[in-house]
Amino acid sequence: MFRKLCLVAGLTLSFSVAASNSAYVEQVDRPIKALSAQQIEGLEAGRGMGYALAAELNGYPGPLHVLELADELDLNPGQKARTQALFDEMNALTSQYGRELVEAERALDQAFAEKRITQDSLAAMLRRIEELQRSIRLEHLGTHLRQTELLTQAQIESYNRLRGYRSDDQDGQGNQGDNGHRHQHGGHHRH
């Protein structure tokens, strides 16, 4: 009986210690606490990482996916060349901004780790981080706008169907028949 009580007490103690751990405990050893390795890699590579979802999911194609679907969209050589140039320009800028953002997050993390953060330095660091995030998002969203100008309406509609955002029985607004219901689509957007 004593052994059973000890076992129950030990299990109860183990569960309560495990339950008290923070959800962040696995992030303690990250080099930059606010960014996962995947986020760092994506930012440094200039990937979309959801920055352009407002455009992508509302019918404004992105150049990477347009290039991936070039044959299905029947891009002419000029469209393909301009789309590649658009992607290259965007990627050069967003990867530069992404590297700067990673370094700004690293500086913020180090300032906290070294206990040298102040209200003023915190405000300045956050302004820089916000500026870089805005620049990345502006470039991704703006590129979707510029990409749309390079395509015909038929290509845009085809793109949206091929990406799974619209079905053949939906109008250009995402409405299905007369019922006006929009399809909801999950998934990740790379850009």
Buried (B, 14 or more C-beta within 10 A) or exposed (E): EEEEEEEEEEEEEEEEEEEEEEEEEEEEEBEBBEBEEEBBBBBBBBBBBBBBBEBBBEBBBBBBBBBBBBEEBEBEEEBBEBBBEBBEBBBEBBBBBBBBBBBBBBBBBEBEEEEEBEEEEEEEBEEBBEBBBEBBBBBBBBBBEBBBEBBEEEBBBBBBBBBEBBEEEBEEEBBBEEEEEEEEEEEEBBB
